[in-house]
Amino acid sequence: MDLDLAGAELRAVLNRLRRAQGQISGVIRMIEEGRDCEDVVTQLAAASRALDRAGFAIIATGLQKCLVDGDGGIKSTEDREELRARLEKLFLSLA
């Protein structure tokens, strides 16, 4: 499954990934400064959520695009079963 995000979808995913990148940089800085463990874990959890949401957005977009063939029709049952198994594996990788 190719990653084919357009316009607003791409911007939303990139924003989430940049937010996570900033939060991870913040976590590293907090650890280096010897900050409170609770604050570090809270920031780390926020970064994790941002990554999860970016991953789910990518999978949801893939699901939408993969369920329909090039002519706008629904793919065959065999194609859908293969797609379902692949998407299930992707979702589980984020769990």
Backbone as a ProteinNet text record, in pm:
[ID]
protein_1_A
[PRIMARY]
MDLDLAGAELRAVLNRLRRAQGQISGVIRMIEEGRDCEDVVTQLAAASRALDRAGFAIIATGLQKCLVDGDGGIKSTEDREELRARLEKLFLSLA
[TERTIARY]
85.2	0	89.4	77.9	157.5	94.5	178.2	130.8	99.2	-28.5	-71.9	-164.2	-104.5	-182.5	-189.1	-304.4	-322.4	-346.2	-306.8	-334.1	-351.9	-477.4	-510.2	-470.4	-486.2	-448.3	-298.7	-221	-76	-35	-93.9	-61	-94.6	-208.9	-249.3	-151.1	-111.9	-16.8	118.1	166.3	294.8	292.3	181.7	170.2	177.7	110	115.7	256.7	323.5	459.9	556.2	538.4	623.6	597.3	471.4	437.1	505.9	499.8	565.2	716.3	773.1	916.8	955.5	878.2	904	889.9	787.8	766.6	880.2	927.5	1039	1165.8	1189.2	1303.6	1289.9	1168	1142	1169.8	1131.8	1157	1307.4	1381.6	1527.1	1587	1544.3	1593.9	1559	1436.7	1392.8	1477.9	1507.6	1589.9	1730.4	1785.9	1920.5	1927.3	1818.2	1812.9	1775.8	1745.9	1709.8	1572.7	1480.2	1345.3	1268.3	1158.3	1071.9	1022.7	1027.4	988.7	845.2	754.9	613.8	596.7	669.3	662.3	717.1	826.4	886.9	790	729.8	636.8	514.1	465.5	349.6	382.5	500.1	541.7	563.5	618.8	641.5	508.3	409.8	276.9	213.3	232.2	178	243.2	373.4	443.2	391.7	370.9	320.2	181.8	95.1	-39.8	-31.9	58.7	73.1	118.7	211.4	256.6	144.8	69.8	-42.7	-144.4	-178	-278.2	-229.6	-102.3	-47.4	-56.1	-21.2	-28.9	-170.5	-265.6	-405.2	-456.2	-414.1	-456.5	-402.7	-279	-220.4	-296.1	-325.5	-397.1	-539.1	-606.3	-743.8	-746.9	-650.5	-643.7	-616.7	-526.3	-498.3	-620.1	-694.4	-815.6	-914.3	-934.1	-1028.4	-985.8	-858.5	-809.8	-803.1	-773.7	-753.8	-884	-991	-1117.9	-1181.2	-1133	-1190.6	-1084.3	-1124.2	-1028	-1016.2	-934.2	-909.2	-1032	-1133.2	-1255.3	-1360.4	-1328.7	-1423.6	-1513.7	-1495.3	-1576.9	-1510.6	-1588.6	-1535.6	-1452.2	-1338.9	-1251.3	-1316.7	-1262.5	-1317.8	-1305.4	-1379.6	-1378.3	-1239.2	-1167.8	-1031.4	-940.8	-951	-871.6	-905.4	-1035.1	-1077	-1026.6	-1025	-976	-827.1	-752	-608.1	-585.2	-661.5	-650.2	-686	-792.4	-835.1	-724.6	-661.5	-553.9	-435	-400.7	-288.4	-318.7	-441.6	-478.9	-487.9	-537.1	-542.7	-401.1	-308.3	-169.7	-114.4	-145.7	-100.4	-159.7	-290.6	-354.5	-292.6	-270.2	-212.2	-69.5	1.9	138.2	137.5	26.3	15.6	-40.4	-92	-155.1	-52
-117.1	0	122.9	206	327.2	436.1	524	638.2	748.2	781.8	881.3	979.5	1073.1	1172.4	1299.4	1364.1	1485.8	1604.4	1720.3	1848.6	1850.7	1864.8	1879.8	1757	1638.1	1515.2	1516.2	1551.8	1555.8	1659	1776.8	1882.3	1838.1	1772.7	1728.4	1624.6	1529.2	1426.5	1489.6	1575.6	1640.6	1726.5	1796.6	1876.7	1788.7	1675.2	1583.7	1530.3	1496.1	1444.4	1552.4	1675.1	1784.9	1812.7	1804.7	1822.7	1715	1591.7	1481.8	1503.3	1548.7	1574.7	1680.6	1785.7	1889.8	1837.7	1755.1	1699.1	1604.2	1526	1435	1515.3	1621.7	1709.4	1766.6	1802.6	1853.6	1749.1	1624.7	1515.5	1497.2	1497.6	1481.6	1594.6	1716.5	1832.3	1821	1778.6	1764.2	1660.8	1551.2	1446.4	1499.3	1568.5	1624.8	1726.2	1798.3	1899.3	1840.6	1710.5	1646.1	1686.1	1711.4	1754.7	1642.9	1681.6	1590.6	1476.3	1355.2	1234.2	1243.3	1293.4	1302.5	1394.6	1504.8	1596.9	1531.6	1457.7	1389.7	1286.3	1206.3	1102.7	1165.3	1275.6	1344.2	1392	1449.7	1497.2	1380.6	1273.5	1154.4	1093.9	1092.2	1040.7	1127.6	1258	1347.9	1320	1296.3	1264	1131.9	1035.9	905.7	919	998.8	1020.5	1087.7	1185.3	1254.3	1156.6	1068.3	967.2	870.3	826.5	735.6	799.2	924.4	991.1	1007.9	1036.5	1046	909.6	804.4	669.7	631.2	661.1	629.1	709.2	834.3	915	855.8	809.8	747.7	619.8	537.8	412.2	439.5	536.5	567.7	615.2	696.5	743.3	626.5	538.8	420.6	332.3	316	234.7	291.5	420	484.5	466.9	486.8	478.5	334.7	240.1	101.6	25.1	72.1	1.7	25.2	126.5	162.3	142.5	79.9	60.8	189	187.5	305.7	362.2	279.2	324.8	375.8	378.3	425.7	317	193.8	82.9	11	-67.4	-143.9	-259.9	-285.4	-394.8	-529.7	-633.4	-768.2	-816.8	-922.7	-979.8	-1026	-1088.3	-1134.3	-1015.9	-910.9	-790.7	-732.7	-729.7	-673.1	-756.2	-888	-974.5	-953.8	-944.4	-918.1	-781.6	-682.8	-548.2	-546.7	-617.5	-622.2	-678.6	-785.4	-847.2	-752.2	-683.7	-588.7	-471.6	-418.1	-304.9	-346.3	-466.6	-515.8	-523.6	-572	-580.9	-441.2	-343.8	-206.8	-147.3	-165.7	-113.6	-177.1	-307.2	-375.2	-327.7	-287.1	-238.1	-107	-35.7	90.6	68.6	-50.3	-75.1	-91.4
0	0	0	-102	-110.5	-26.4	27.4	103.5	4.9	-8.7	-105.6	-33.8	38	110.3	27.5	31.1	-46.2	47.3	1.6	64	213.7	256.5	397.7	478.8	420.7	491.5	521.2	421.2	436.6	540.6	534.6	632.2	773.8	792.5	926.4	981.8	898.5	943.4	974.2	886.6	909.5	1035.3	1060	1182.8	1306.5	1303.9	1418	1439.6	1330.8	1342.2	1391.8	1345.9	1395	1542.5	1582	1723.4	1806.6	1761.5	1833.4	1838.1	1727.6	1722.7	1826.9	1835.8	1935	2076.7	2099	2232.2	2270.3	2176.2	2204.8	2235	2160.3	2190.7	2331.3	2367.2	2501.4	2608.4	2582.5	2677.2	2696.4	2587.4	2595.6	2679.3	2651.7	2726.1	2874.5	2903.4	3042.6	3116.7	3050.2	3112.2	3137.3	3037.2	3051.6	3165.9	3187.6	3294	3429.5	3431.7	3557.4	3610.2	3519.7	3558.2	3626.2	3687.4	3761.6	3672.9	3725.7	3652.3	3601.3	3682.8	3643.4	3522	3519.7	3406.5	3279.1	3294.6	3180.3	3123	3209.7	3164.1	3098.6	3152.8	3093.9	2952.9	2934.9	2802.9	2706.6	2756.4	2674.1	2628.4	2717	2681.1	2573.1	2580.4	2478.2	2342.3	2342	2217.2	2159.9	2245.6	2202.5	2139.4	2201	2144.9	2008.2	1993.5	1864.9	1756.7	1790.3	1693.4	1659	1760.6	1736.3	1642.5	1667.4	1584.4	1441.4	1424.4	1288.1	1219.4	1291.2	1234.8	1197.9	1285.9	1257.2	1137.7	1125	1010.3	880.3	883.1	764	729	828.7	803.8	755	816.3	775.4	630.4	592.4	453.8	360.3	402.2	322.3	307.3	414.4	410.7	310.2	317.9	226.7	81.7	53.6	-84	-134.4	-45.3	-87.4	-107.4	-49.3	-64	-200.2	-269	-398.4	-506.2	-617.3	-726.2	-808.7	-909.6	-990.8	-1059.5	-1083.3	-1149.5	-1051.4	-922.4	-822.8	-769.2	-816.3	-767.6	-651.5	-579.4	-466.7	-520.6	-457.4	-500.6	-472.4	-534.2	-519.9	-376	-344.3	-210.3	-171.3	-264.2	-234.8	-202.9	-282.8	-257.2	-120.9	-87.7	41.2	157	142	249.7	272.9	164.8	177.3	240.9	195.6	250.8	399.1	435.6	575	662.7	616.1	693.6	707.4	601.1	606.3	697.6	689.5	774.4	920.6	946.5	1083.3	1142.4	1062.8	1108.3	1138.6	1052.2	1074.8	1202.1	1221.7	1342.7	1467.4	1463.7	1578.3	1605.7	1502.2	1523.7	1601.8	1599	1675.1	1815	1841	1971.4	2081.8
[MASK]
+++++++++++++++++++++++++++++++++++++++++++++++++++++++++++++++++++++++++++++++++++++++++++++++

